[in-house]
Amino acid sequence: MEFGWPVMLWALSAAPLLLWAYVRAQSRRARQEVVLADPHLLRHLWTRPSAVRRHLPVGFYVAAVVLLTLAMARPIAAVSLPTNRAAIILAIDVSKSMIGEDAKPNRLAAAKAAAEQVLAAVPGSTKVGLLTFSDYAQVLVPATTERSALREALARLTLQEATGVGSAILEALKALPGRREFFGERLNIGPAQPGAPPPPPPPSGSSPGPLPPAAIILFSDGVSNFGVDPTIAAALAKEGNVRVYGVGVGAIGGSVIQVEGQLVLVPFDPTLLQQLALMTGGQYLDLSHIDDLRRAAQQLGKDIAWERHPTEVTALLTAVAGLFILTGSAFSLAWFRKIP
């Protein structure tokens, strides 16, 4: 146990002083009884209470003083508390293709609106993070229960360059609780090369223990043309107990937009997102099934376990001290018709 204000522990000396004063008072009372009457006659004048009745109320009072003194020192103990271990990373594609208008008003705006729906559906105790990806992935908000920071970051999203879905999954794994320690250097993968094998698994016995469940929700038009091979990243996600949920932003056939006076086809292909979801035990959804997305987010956001957390127990000690005082007073009132 630690103390936030340890200087107050000196006040514990009040307890032995109180006991000493109580013993002195009992001795003085015994001498007064001898003066009052002959010891042989004293037992006929009144019945002396048992030692338990005489001392028990005072014992409760002294114990209350000790607890109140400890409470003033602001004790901090490791207390087992129910904790939601689930975590979710929202990964939003901000490549130039997200300007396509086959999702209204455009793909990026539709993805942001869907992410807002997820935030509204996820339990408040669930840690949620946000990252964006284009030719590189960047964590904008680490996994947190603070929703205002996530919404502010969502509102500031802007378009960038290419699309690297694999890099997004790797950065999400780094941001999820416990995964960076679990994988170590295996998350430092360079751009994909033809025939490159997946990173080797860690030596047996090196795992830090069971990992809490987590999920990555990918909002993308499905086309990955840069960076790490997404299937290698998905294999790591599955190993790390992370499911990938792909949310297709767009419509089959793509979108034709005008860029610098020229008509350009912006493709949409959900195949990769479907493959990643299948590999990791997740699910593929599109924006037309927003209710399914909300239900999935609610299910992802709960995994309650008991974990030990440093917690200040001042209120607990104060409450127990108050209970001791009331108990001692009740005994004193019942046995002696008075409250010291």
C-alpha positions as YAML, in Angstrom:
chain: A
units: angstrom
residues:
- id: 1
  name: MET
  ca: [0.00, 0.00, 0.00]
- id: 2
  name: GLU
  ca: [1.17, 3.51, -0.82]
- id: 3
  name: PHE
  ca: [0.13, 6.85, 0.64]
- id: 4
  name: GLY
  ca: [-0.53, 10.10, -1.19]
- id: 5
  name: TRP
  ca: [0.09, 12.18, 1.95]
- id: 6
  name: PRO
  ca: [2.41, 10.05, 4.12]
- id: 7
  name: VAL
  ca: [3.26, 12.94, 6.46]
- id: 8
  name: MET
  ca: [-0.08, 12.37, 8.16]
- id: 9
  name: LEU
  ca: [1.01, 8.95, 9.37]
- id: 10
  name: TRP
  ca: [2.66, 10.60, 12.36]
- id: 11
  name: ALA
  ca: [-0.85, 11.08, 13.73]
- id: 12
  name: LEU
  ca: [-1.03, 7.31, 14.33]
- id: 13
  name: SER
  ca: [0.72, 8.05, 17.62]
- id: 14
  name: ALA
  ca: [-2.67, 9.32, 18.82]
- id: 15
  name: ALA
  ca: [-3.93, 5.73, 19.17]
- id: 16
  name: PRO
  ca: [-1.41, 4.56, 21.82]
- id: 17
  name: LEU
  ca: [-1.85, 7.90, 23.62]
- id: 18
  name: LEU
  ca: [-5.59, 7.32, 23.77]
- id: 19
  name: LEU
  ca: [-5.06, 3.80, 25.12]
- id: 20
  name: TRP
  ca: [-2.66, 5.11, 27.74]
- id: 21
  name: ALA
  ca: [-5.17, 7.77, 28.79]
- id: 22
  name: TYR
  ca: [-7.92, 5.11, 28.97]
- id: 23
  name: VAL
  ca: [-5.80, 2.84, 31.18]
- id: 24
  name: ARG
  ca: [-4.99, 5.80, 33.47]
- id: 25
  name: ALA
  ca: [-8.67, 6.66, 33.72]
- id: 26
  name: GLN
  ca: [-9.56, 3.08, 34.64]
- id: 27
  name: SER
  ca: [-6.87, 3.00, 37.31]
- id: 28
  name: ARG
  ca: [-8.11, 6.29, 38.76]
- id: 29
  name: ARG
  ca: [-11.68, 4.99, 38.82]
- id: 30
  name: ALA
  ca: [-10.56, 1.84, 40.67]
- id: 31
  name: ARG
  ca: [-8.85, 3.96, 43.32]
- id: 32
  name: GLN
  ca: [-11.96, 6.08, 43.73]
- id: 33
  name: GLU
  ca: [-14.04, 2.95, 44.22]
- id: 34
  name: VAL
  ca: [-11.75, 1.85, 47.06]
- id: 35
  name: VAL
  ca: [-12.16, 5.24, 48.73]
- id: 36
  name: LEU
  ca: [-15.94, 5.12, 48.32]
- id: 37
  name: ALA
  ca: [-16.47, 1.89, 50.27]
- id: 38
  name: ASP
  ca: [-14.80, -1.13, 51.78]
- id: 39
  name: PRO
  ca: [-13.90, -3.64, 49.06]
- id: 40
  name: HIS
  ca: [-15.91, -6.34, 50.87]
- id: 41
  name: LEU
  ca: [-19.03, -4.12, 50.77]
- id: 42
  name: LEU
  ca: [-18.48, -2.65, 47.28]
- id: 43
  name: ARG
  ca: [-19.79, -5.74, 45.46]
- id: 44
  name: HIS
  ca: [-23.10, -5.38, 47.32]
- id: 45
  name: LEU
  ca: [-23.52, -1.75, 46.18]
- id: 46
  name: TRP
  ca: [-23.29, -2.38, 42.42]
- id: 47
  name: THR
  ca: [-22.41, -5.11, 39.90]
- id: 48
  name: ARG
  ca: [-19.20, -4.49, 38.06]
- id: 49
  name: PRO
  ca: [-19.62, -4.98, 34.25]
- id: 50
  name: SER
  ca: [-17.60, -7.68, 32.57]
- id: 51
  name: ALA
  ca: [-14.27, -6.77, 30.98]
- id: 52
  name: VAL
  ca: [-15.72, -7.26, 27.51]
- id: 53
  name: ARG
  ca: [-18.52, -4.75, 28.13]
- id: 54
  name: ARG
  ca: [-16.17, -2.24, 29.70]
- id: 55
  name: HIS
  ca: [-13.50, -2.33, 27.03]
- id: 56
  name: LEU
  ca: [-15.22, -3.28, 23.77]
- id: 57
  name: PRO
  ca: [-16.79, 0.15, 22.99]
- id: 58
  name: VAL
  ca: [-13.46, 1.85, 23.62]
- id: 59
  name: GLY
  ca: [-11.76, -0.68, 21.33]
- id: 60
  name: PHE
  ca: [-14.12, 0.31, 18.51]
- id: 61
  name: TYR
  ca: [-13.40, 4.01, 19.09]
- id: 62
  name: VAL
  ca: [-9.61, 3.52, 19.05]
- id: 63
  name: ALA
  ca: [-9.84, 1.41, 15.88]
- id: 64
  name: ALA
  ca: [-11.91, 4.20, 14.28]
- id: 65
  name: VAL
  ca: [-9.20, 6.72, 15.17]
- id: 66
  name: VAL
  ca: [-6.56, 4.53, 13.53]
- id: 67
  name: LEU
  ca: [-8.64, 4.17, 10.35]
- id: 68
  name: LEU
  ca: [-9.38, 7.90, 10.17]
- id: 69
  name: THR
  ca: [-5.68, 8.66, 10.55]
- id: 70
  name: LEU
  ca: [-4.84, 6.28, 7.73]
- id: 71
  name: ALA
  ca: [-7.58, 7.88, 5.64]
- id: 72
  name: MET
  ca: [-6.00, 11.32, 6.14]
- id: 73
  name: ALA
  ca: [-2.79, 9.91, 4.65]
- id: 74
  name: ARG
  ca: [-4.75, 9.09, 1.43]
- id: 75
  name: PRO
  ca: [-3.90, 5.37, 1.07]
- id: 76
  name: ILE
  ca: [-3.61, 3.86, -2.41]
- id: 77
  name: ALA
  ca: [-4.13, 0.12, -2.80]
- id: 78
  name: ALA
  ca: [-4.26, -2.29, -5.74]
- id: 79
  name: VAL
  ca: [-7.98, -3.02, -5.99]
- id: 80
  name: SER
  ca: [-9.59, -5.51, -8.37]
- id: 81
  name: LEU
  ca: [-12.11, -3.62, -10.49]
- id: 82
  name: PRO
  ca: [-14.27, -4.65, -13.45]
- id: 83
  name: THR
  ca: [-12.56, -3.34, -16.58]
- id: 84
  name: ASN
  ca: [-13.67, -3.30, -20.18]
- id: 85
  name: ARG
  ca: [-10.62, -4.66, -22.02]
- id: 86
  name: ALA
  ca: [-12.08, -4.34, -25.53]
- id: 87
  name: ALA
  ca: [-10.46, -1.87, -27.91]
- id: 88
  name: ILE
  ca: [-11.33, -0.72, -31.42]
- id: 89
  name: ILE
  ca: [-9.31, 1.21, -33.98]
- id: 90
  name: LEU
  ca: [-11.20, 3.15, -36.65]
- id: 91
  name: ALA
  ca: [-9.01, 3.21, -39.77]
- id: 92
  name: ILE
  ca: [-10.21, 5.62, -42.47]
- id: 93
  name: ASP
  ca: [-8.90, 5.73, -46.01]
- id: 94
  name: VAL
  ca: [-7.99, 9.33, -46.95]
- id: 95
  name: SER
  ca: [-6.48, 8.61, -50.37]
- id: 96
  name: LYS
  ca: [-7.53, 10.74, -53.34]
- id: 97
  name: SER
  ca: [-9.91, 8.04, -54.52]
- id: 98
  name: MET
  ca: [-12.11, 8.83, -51.51]
- id: 99
  name: ILE
  ca: [-13.30, 11.92, -53.38]
- id: 100
  name: GLY
  ca: [-15.57, 9.65, -55.42]
- id: 101
  name: GLU
  ca: [-19.25, 10.61, -55.29]
- id: 102
  name: ASP
  ca: [-20.83, 7.15, -55.46]
- id: 103
  name: ALA
  ca: [-21.38, 7.60, -51.70]
- id: 104
  name: LYS
  ca: [-23.07, 10.90, -50.90]
- id: 105
  name: PRO
  ca: [-21.87, 13.59, -50.60]
- id: 106
  name: ASN
  ca: [-18.54, 11.82, -51.24]
- id: 107
  name: ARG
  ca: [-16.75, 8.74, -49.99]
- id: 108
  name: LEU
  ca: [-14.71, 10.47, -47.30]
- id: 109
  name: ALA
  ca: [-17.69, 12.34, -45.87]
- id: 110
  name: ALA
  ca: [-19.73, 9.14, -45.88]
- id: 111
  name: ALA
  ca: [-16.93, 7.26, -44.09]
- id: 112
  name: LYS
  ca: [-16.73, 9.99, -41.44]
- id: 113
  name: ALA
  ca: [-20.49, 9.83, -40.90]
- id: 114
  name: ALA
  ca: [-20.34, 6.03, -40.54]
- id: 115
  name: ALA
  ca: [-17.47, 6.37, -38.04]
- id: 116
  name: GLU
  ca: [-19.64, 8.75, -36.02]
- id: 117
  name: GLN
  ca: [-22.36, 6.08, -35.98]
- id: 118
  name: VAL
  ca: [-19.85, 3.58, -34.62]
- id: 119
  name: LEU
  ca: [-18.78, 5.98, -31.87]
- id: 120
  name: ALA
  ca: [-22.40, 6.48, -30.87]
- id: 121
  name: ALA
  ca: [-23.02, 2.72, -30.69]
- id: 122
  name: VAL
  ca: [-19.87, 1.61, -28.85]
- id: 123
  name: PRO
  ca: [-20.12, 1.49, -25.01]
- id: 124
  name: GLY
  ca: [-18.51, 4.47, -23.30]
- id: 125
  name: SER
  ca: [-16.06, 2.21, -21.44]
- id: 126
  name: THR
  ca: [-14.60, 0.86, -24.70]
- id: 127
  name: LYS
  ca: [-11.28, 2.30, -25.82]
- id: 128
  name: VAL
  ca: [-11.50, 3.61, -29.38]
- id: 129
  name: GLY
  ca: [-8.65, 4.99, -31.47]
- id: 130
  name: LEU
  ca: [-8.49, 6.68, -34.86]
- id: 131
  name: LEU
  ca: [-5.96, 6.44, -37.65]
- id: 132
  name: THR
  ca: [-5.91, 7.53, -41.26]
- id: 133
  name: PHE
  ca: [-4.06, 5.88, -44.10]
- id: 134
  name: SER
  ca: [-3.02, 6.80, -47.62]
- id: 135
  name: ASP
  ca: [0.57, 6.22, -48.76]
- id: 136
  name: TYR
  ca: [1.36, 5.94, -45.03]
- id: 137
  name: ALA
  ca: [-0.71, 5.33, -41.89]
- id: 138
  name: GLN
  ca: [-0.87, 7.75, -38.99]
- id: 139
  name: VAL
  ca: [-2.49, 7.34, -35.58]
- id: 140
  name: LEU
  ca: [-4.40, 10.54, -34.89]
- id: 141
  name: VAL
  ca: [-5.93, 9.51, -31.56]
- id: 142
  name: PRO
  ca: [-4.61, 6.55, -29.50]
- id: 143
  name: ALA
  ca: [-7.18, 4.14, -28.09]
- id: 144
  name: THR
  ca: [-9.08, 6.08, -25.44]
- id: 145
  name: THR
  ca: [-12.50, 6.42, -23.82]
- id: 146
  name: GLU
  ca: [-12.50, 10.17, -24.52]
- id: 147
  name: ARG
  ca: [-14.94, 10.64, -27.40]
- id: 148
  name: SER
  ca: [-14.58, 14.39, -27.93]
- id: 149
  name: ALA
  ca: [-10.97, 14.04, -29.12]
- id: 150
  name: LEU
  ca: [-12.07, 11.40, -31.65]
- id: 151
  name: ARG
  ca: [-14.87, 13.55, -33.02]
- id: 152
  name: GLU
  ca: [-12.60, 16.57, -33.35]
- id: 153
  name: ALA
  ca: [-10.03, 14.51, -35.26]
- id: 154
  name: LEU
  ca: [-12.74, 13.10, -37.54]
- id: 155
  name: ALA
  ca: [-13.89, 16.59, -38.44]
- id: 156
  name: ARG
  ca: [-10.37, 17.59, -39.55]
- id: 157
  name: LEU
  ca: [-9.72, 14.71, -41.99]
- id: 158
  name: THR
  ca: [-8.45, 15.74, -45.43]
- id: 159
  name: LEU
  ca: [-7.53, 13.85, -48.60]
- id: 160
  name: GLN
  ca: [-3.95, 12.76, -49.31]
- id: 161
  name: GLU
  ca: [-2.29, 10.42, -51.83]
- id: 162
  name: ALA
  ca: [-2.18, 6.62, -52.44]
- id: 163
  name: THR
  ca: [-3.78, 3.76, -50.46]
- id: 164
  name: GLY
  ca: [-1.84, 1.39, -48.15]
- id: 165
  name: VAL
  ca: [-4.27, -0.95, -46.39]
- id: 166
  name: GLY
  ca: [-1.48, -3.19, -45.06]
- id: 167
  name: SER
  ca: [0.28, -0.26, -43.42]
- id: 168
  name: ALA
  ca: [-3.01, 0.75, -41.81]
- id: 169
  name: ILE
  ca: [-3.42, -2.68, -40.20]
- id: 170
  name: LEU
  ca: [0.16, -2.66, -38.90]
- id: 171
  name: GLU
  ca: [-0.20, 0.80, -37.36]
- id: 172
  name: ALA
  ca: [-3.51, -0.21, -35.83]
- id: 173
  name: LEU
  ca: [-1.86, -3.25, -34.24]
- id: 174
  name: LYS
  ca: [0.81, -1.00, -32.74]
- id: 175
  name: ALA
  ca: [-1.91, 1.22, -31.27]
- id: 176
  name: LEU
  ca: [-3.96, -1.61, -29.74]
- id: 177
  name: PRO
  ca: [-3.25, -2.53, -26.08]
- id: 178
  name: GLY
  ca: [-0.68, -5.30, -25.66]
- id: 179
  name: ARG
  ca: [0.07, -5.88, -29.35]
- id: 180
  name: ARG
  ca: [3.30, -3.90, -29.61]
- id: 181
  name: GLU
  ca: [4.74, -5.94, -26.71]
- id: 182
  name: PHE
  ca: [3.37, -9.18, -28.15]
- id: 183
  name: PHE
  ca: [4.81, -8.76, -31.66]
- id: 184
  name: GLY
  ca: [7.92, -6.68, -30.98]
- id: 185
  name: GLU
  ca: [10.00, -6.14, -34.12]
- id: 186
  name: ARG
  ca: [7.65, -8.27, -36.21]
- id: 187
  name: LEU
  ca: [5.47, -5.21, -36.79]
- id: 188
  name: ASN
  ca: [8.34, -3.38, -38.51]
- id: 189
  name: ILE
  ca: [7.67, -4.66, -42.02]
- id: 190
  name: GLY
  ca: [8.85, -2.85, -45.12]
- id: 191
  name: PRO
  ca: [6.93, -2.41, -48.40]
- id: 192
  name: ALA
  ca: [5.73, -5.64, -49.97]
- id: 193
  name: GLN
  ca: [7.99, -7.48, -52.37]
- id: 194
  name: PRO
  ca: [6.94, -10.33, -54.67]
- id: 195
  name: GLY
  ca: [7.24, -13.67, -52.92]
- id: 196
  name: ALA
  ca: [8.21, -12.13, -49.59]
- id: 197
  name: PRO
  ca: [7.39, -14.61, -46.76]
- id: 198
  name: PRO
  ca: [5.44, -13.53, -43.70]
- id: 199
  name: PRO
  ca: [7.46, -12.65, -40.58]
- id: 200
  name: PRO
  ca: [8.41, -15.69, -38.48]
- id: 201
  name: PRO
  ca: [6.44, -16.40, -35.30]
- id: 202
  name: PRO
  ca: [8.04, -15.63, -31.94]
- id: 203
  name: PRO
  ca: [9.93, -18.38, -30.07]
- id: 204
  name: SER
  ca: [7.76, -20.64, -27.96]
- id: 205
  name: GLY
  ca: [7.21, -19.33, -24.45]
- id: 206
  name: SER
  ca: [7.79, -15.69, -25.43]
- id: 207
  name: SER
  ca: [4.08, -14.77, -25.44]
- id: 208
  name: PRO
  ca: [3.12, -12.34, -22.63]
- id: 209
  name: GLY
  ca: [-0.19, -14.14, -22.09]
- id: 210
  name: PRO
  ca: [-3.73, -14.01, -23.46]
- id: 211
  name: LEU
  ca: [-4.47, -10.82, -25.37]
- id: 212
  name: PRO
  ca: [-7.77, -9.00, -24.87]
- id: 213
  name: PRO
  ca: [-10.06, -8.99, -27.89]
- id: 214
  name: ALA
  ca: [-9.77, -6.08, -30.29]
- id: 215
  name: ALA
  ca: [-10.96, -5.04, -33.72]
- id: 216
  name: ILE
  ca: [-9.96, -2.82, -36.61]
- id: 217
  name: ILE
  ca: [-12.78, -1.23, -38.60]
- id: 218
  name: LEU
  ca: [-11.45, -0.31, -42.05]
- id: 219
  name: PHE
  ca: [-13.37, 2.31, -44.03]
- id: 220
  name: SER
  ca: [-12.08, 2.17, -47.59]
- id: 221
  name: ASP
  ca: [-12.96, 1.86, -51.25]
- id: 222
  name: GLY
  ca: [-11.00, -1.40, -51.18]
- id: 223
  name: VAL
  ca: [-8.14, -0.60, -53.55]
- id: 224
  name: SER
  ca: [-4.67, -1.00, -52.00]
- id: 225
  name: ASN
  ca: [-1.83, 0.13, -54.27]
- id: 226
  name: PHE
  ca: [0.98, 0.98, -51.87]
- id: 227
  name: GLY
  ca: [2.99, -0.37, -48.95]
- id: 228
  name: VAL
  ca: [2.83, -3.62, -47.01]
- id: 229
  name: ASP
  ca: [0.97, -6.65, -48.39]
- id: 230
  name: PRO
  ca: [-2.43, -6.48, -46.61]
- id: 231
  name: THR
  ca: [-2.66, -10.29, -46.30]
- id: 232
  name: ILE
  ca: [0.61, -10.43, -44.34]
- id: 233
  name: ALA
  ca: [-0.69, -7.72, -42.01]
- id: 234
  name: ALA
  ca: [-4.00, -9.57, -41.66]
- id: 235
  name: ALA
  ca: [-2.17, -12.76, -40.70]
- id: 236
  name: LEU
  ca: [-0.49, -10.87, -37.87]
- id: 237
  name: ALA
  ca: [-3.84, -9.41, -36.82]
- id: 238
  name: LYS
  ca: [-5.36, -12.88, -36.55]
- id: 239
  name: GLU
  ca: [-2.42, -14.08, -34.48]
- id: 240
  name: GLY
  ca: [-2.86, -11.10, -32.17]
- id: 241
  name: ASN
  ca: [-6.59, -11.81, -31.55]
- id: 242
  name: VAL
  ca: [-7.64, -8.84, -33.67]
- id: 243
  name: ARG
  ca: [-10.54, -9.06, -36.08]
- id: 244
  name: VAL
  ca: [-10.69, -6.84, -39.15]
- id: 245
  name: TYR
  ca: [-14.07, -5.44, -40.17]
- id: 246
  name: GLY
  ca: [-14.12, -4.03, -43.70]
- id: 247
  name: VAL
  ca: [-16.58, -1.28, -44.50]
- id: 248
  name: GLY
  ca: [-16.88, -0.70, -48.24]
- id: 249
  name: VAL
  ca: [-17.26, 2.98, -49.11]
- id: 250
  name: GLY
  ca: [-18.49, 3.26, -52.66]
- id: 251
  name: ALA
  ca: [-20.63, 1.46, -55.23]
- id: 252
  name: ILE
  ca: [-19.93, -1.35, -57.68]
- id: 253
  name: GLY
  ca: [-18.72, 0.20, -60.92]
- id: 254
  name: GLY
  ca: [-16.95, 3.04, -59.17]
- id: 255
  name: SER
  ca: [-17.43, 6.74, -59.71]
- id: 256
  name: VAL
  ca: [-16.57, 9.08, -62.56]
- id: 257
  name: ILE
  ca: [-15.38, 12.48, -61.39]
- id: 258
  name: GLN
  ca: [-13.82, 15.48, -63.05]
- id: 259
  name: VAL
  ca: [-10.22, 16.21, -62.12]
- id: 260
  name: GLU
  ca: [-8.45, 19.19, -63.72]
- id: 261
  name: GLY
  ca: [-10.91, 19.25, -66.59]
- id: 262
  name: GLN
  ca: [-10.72, 15.50, -67.29]
- id: 263
  name: LEU
  ca: [-13.14, 12.72, -66.46]
- id: 264
  name: VAL
  ca: [-11.51, 10.10, -64.23]
- id: 265
  name: LEU
  ca: [-12.90, 6.73, -63.14]
- id: 266
  name: VAL
  ca: [-12.42, 6.14, -59.41]
- id: 267
  name: PRO
  ca: [-12.77, 2.37, -58.92]
- id: 268
  name: PHE
  ca: [-14.43, 0.55, -56.04]
- id: 269
  name: ASP
  ca: [-13.54, -3.06, -55.26]
- id: 270
  name: PRO
  ca: [-14.67, -4.73, -52.01]
- id: 271
  name: THR
  ca: [-12.75, -7.95, -52.72]
- id: 272
  name: LEU
  ca: [-9.74, -7.10, -50.54]
- id: 273
  name: LEU
  ca: [-11.86, -5.95, -47.61]
- id: 274
  name: GLN
  ca: [-13.89, -9.15, -47.82]
- id: 275
  name: GLN
  ca: [-10.71, -11.24, -47.90]
- id: 276
  name: LEU
  ca: [-9.22, -9.49, -44.85]
- id: 277
  name: ALA
  ca: [-12.46, -9.92, -42.88]
- id: 278
  name: LEU
  ca: [-12.58, -13.62, -43.78]
- id: 279
  name: MET
  ca: [-8.93, -14.17, -42.80]
- id: 280
  name: THR
  ca: [-9.33, -12.61, -39.33]
- id: 281
  name: GLY
  ca: [-12.82, -13.76, -38.38]
- id: 282
  name: GLY
  ca: [-14.32, -10.32, -38.95]
- id: 283
  name: GLN
  ca: [-17.10, -9.23, -41.25]
- id: 284
  name: TYR
  ca: [-17.53, -7.21, -44.41]
- id: 285
  name: LEU
  ca: [-20.22, -4.53, -44.45]
- id: 286
  name: ASP
  ca: [-21.11, -1.66, -46.70]
- id: 287
  name: LEU
  ca: [-22.64, 1.70, -45.93]
- id: 288
  name: SER
  ca: [-26.10, 0.55, -46.97]
- id: 289
  name: HIS
  ca: [-26.11, -1.75, -43.90]
- id: 290
  name: ILE
  ca: [-25.34, 0.89, -41.29]
- id: 291
  name: ASP
  ca: [-27.60, -0.83, -38.71]
- id: 292
  name: ASP
  ca: [-25.51, -4.00, -39.02]
- id: 293
  name: LEU
  ca: [-22.40, -1.90, -38.47]
- id: 294
  name: ARG
  ca: [-23.83, -0.39, -35.29]
- id: 295
  name: ARG
  ca: [-24.77, -3.82, -33.94]
- id: 296
  name: ALA
  ca: [-21.31, -5.17, -34.73]
- id: 297
  name: ALA
  ca: [-19.75, -2.18, -32.92]
- id: 298
  name: GLN
  ca: [-21.86, -2.84, -29.83]
- id: 299
  name: GLN
  ca: [-20.78, -6.49, -29.74]
- id: 300
  name: LEU
  ca: [-17.13, -5.59, -30.26]
- id: 301
  name: GLY
  ca: [-17.12, -3.08, -27.43]
- id: 302
  name: LYS
  ca: [-17.63, -5.39, -24.43]
- id: 303
  name: ASP
  ca: [-15.13, -7.68, -22.74]
- id: 304
  name: ILE
  ca: [-15.35, -7.29, -18.97]
- id: 305
  name: ALA
  ca: [-12.59, -8.72, -16.77]
- id: 306
  name: TRP
  ca: [-11.32, -8.09, -13.26]
- id: 307
  name: GLU
  ca: [-8.02, -6.23, -13.20]
- id: 308
  name: ARG
  ca: [-6.02, -4.73, -10.35]
- id: 309
  name: HIS
  ca: [-5.71, -0.95, -10.49]
- id: 310
  name: PRO
  ca: [-4.08, 1.50, -8.04]
- id: 311
  name: THR
  ca: [-7.07, 3.08, -6.31]
- id: 312
  name: GLU
  ca: [-7.33, 5.58, -3.47]
- id: 313
  name: VAL
  ca: [-9.31, 3.94, -0.64]
- id: 314
  name: THR
  ca: [-9.75, 6.99, 1.59]
- id: 315
  name: ALA
  ca: [-13.54, 6.86, 1.33]
- id: 316
  name: LEU
  ca: [-13.59, 3.16, 2.20]
- id: 317
  name: LEU
  ca: [-11.50, 3.62, 5.36]
- id: 318
  name: THR
  ca: [-13.61, 6.61, 6.39]
- id: 319
  name: ALA
  ca: [-16.80, 4.61, 5.97]
- id: 320
  name: VAL
  ca: [-15.45, 1.69, 8.02]
- id: 321
  name: ALA
  ca: [-14.31, 4.12, 10.74]
- id: 322
  name: GLY
  ca: [-17.80, 5.63, 10.85]
- id: 323
  name: LEU
  ca: [-19.26, 2.13, 11.18]
- id: 324
  name: PHE
  ca: [-16.91, 1.38, 14.10]
- id: 325
  name: ILE
  ca: [-17.96, 4.59, 15.86]
- id: 326
  name: LEU
  ca: [-21.64, 3.76, 15.44]
- id: 327
  name: THR
  ca: [-21.08, 0.19, 16.67]
- id: 328
  name: GLY
  ca: [-19.15, 1.32, 19.75]
- id: 329
  name: SER
  ca: [-21.81, 3.92, 20.53]
- id: 330
  name: ALA
  ca: [-24.57, 1.32, 20.17]
- id: 331
  name: PHE
  ca: [-22.87, -1.05, 22.62]
- id: 332
  name: SER
  ca: [-22.20, 1.76, 25.10]
- id: 333
  name: LEU
  ca: [-25.79, 2.97, 24.90]
- id: 334
  name: ALA
  ca: [-27.21, -0.53, 25.33]
- id: 335
  name: TRP
  ca: [-24.97, -1.52, 28.23]
- id: 336
  name: PHE
  ca: [-24.39, 1.74, 30.10]
- id: 337
  name: ARG
  ca: [-27.16, 4.07, 28.85]
- id: 338
  name: LYS
  ca: [-24.60, 6.62, 27.72]
- id: 339
  name: ILE
  ca: [-22.33, 7.46, 24.79]
- id: 340
  name: PRO
  ca: [-18.79, 8.50, 25.81]
...
